[in-house]
Amino acid sequence: GAVPPREETMQSGTGVHVAAHARCSRVAPRRACPRPGMSRHSRCAVAMAAAVGGTVTFHKYQGLGNDFILVDNRDSAEPKVTPEQAARMCDRNFGIGGDGVIFALPPVGDVDFSMRIYNSDGSEPEMCGNGIRCLARFVSDLDKAPPRKYKIHTLAGLIQPEMRADGQVCVDMGEPVLDGTKVPTTLTPTQGNTVVGQDLTVSGKTYKMTCVGMGNPHAITFEVDGKPIKVDELNLAAIGPLFEKNPVFPARTNTEFVEVLSRSHLRMVVWERGAGATLACGTGTCATVVAGVLEGRCDRSARVDLPGGPLHIEWRESDNHIYMTGPAELVFTGSAAV
C-alpha cells in the first residue's frame, strides 16, 4: 500500500538545514559513506552558505535512478541558485544529493516553459534526457494537469515531452546531429561527415567510436581491441574520465559503453560529462540506438537496459526524430538553505 508522506528535518554536514517531506518511491535517495572529516573546501562551502542565507524550495525526482533537484523558477528568468550552490546541493554527503539541479523557467518564444540544468560539478549542459522527463512530471504534478504534451525551450532547442496516462513520459528528442564537427569531435569521419566505428586508443586499448549529438555530445563504443564490449568487465571509474576529457572531444563528451544482447535489446553504462557514472542517461540512450543503427548492430526500435532500469528508444524513419519513453517519479520535497 501507499506510504503516507512524512516530514523530516535533516541537518547536513555543512550546517545546511533541509526540511523534507518524503514519499514512497521505487528508488530512495542514494547516500554515500560518511566522510571522516570536513575538507577546507567543505568549510569554505559552509561559510559561503551562511553568508548567502537564502532558502530554496525543491522537489527531488528520479528517472531510473538518475536523480535531480527540481526548482520551480517560472517567476524569474534567472536561476534561483548559482552553479556553485547547485554543486553543494548535489553533494551526497553534505547536501541534498543529486546528479544535477534543474530549473523550470519562464517561456522563451512559443513554448510552455524553459529548462536549464546545472550538473553536480556546477557545469551547465545543453540538455538532459532523463532530466527533461523529470521536469515534465514535476510541472505536471505542480499544476495538477491531466496527461498532455509540453513544449520546452532548452539550450539544445525545442524538446517536447508527453505525459501518458500510464505514468510514463514519452519525449520527442528531435533529430540526431551526425556531422562530426558539430557533435563536436576531431575524429576523422568515416561515413560522409559522420564518425562511425572510428579507432580511438585510450589507455593502451583501441575502441571503435561512433559520435552522435543529441544537443549534447556523445561518443558510443560497442567494441574494444576487436572484441564486443562486456559491460560487467569495465572499470568505468577508471576509463570514463579518459574519454570525457580526451582532446578529440573539444567540448568534452558523454561516453556510452554498449553490449548488444539482440537487435532489439541493448545493455549500456554511461560516463556523463560533468556528472561521472550515473544510473541512466536519456540522451545517451538515444545516441546509443542511433549509433547501433549506423553500425548495423540494432534496429531502429530497441530496449536499452541501464543500471537504473530500461528505456525504450525509437528512431523513426518517417520524421528522423528520436522518441524516448521511460518513467519519472517524485522522491521527496523540501526546502534548503543555500
Secondary structure, DSSP 8 states (H G I E B T S, - for coil): -----EEEEEE-TTS-EEEEEE---SS--------SS--HHHHHHHHHHHHH--EEEEEEEEETTEEEEEEE-TT-SS-SS-HHHHHHHH-TTTSS--SEEEEEE---SSSSEEEEEEETTS---S--HHHHHHHHHHHHHHHT--S-B--EEETTEEEEEEE-TTS-EEEE----B--GGGTT--S--SBTTB--SEEEEETTEEEEEEEEESSSEEEEEEEETTEE--GGG--HHHHHHHHHT-TT-TT--EEEEEEEEETTEEEEEEEETTTEEES--HHHHHHHHHHHHHTTSS-SEEEEEETTEEEEEEE-TTT--EEEEE--EEEEEEEEE-
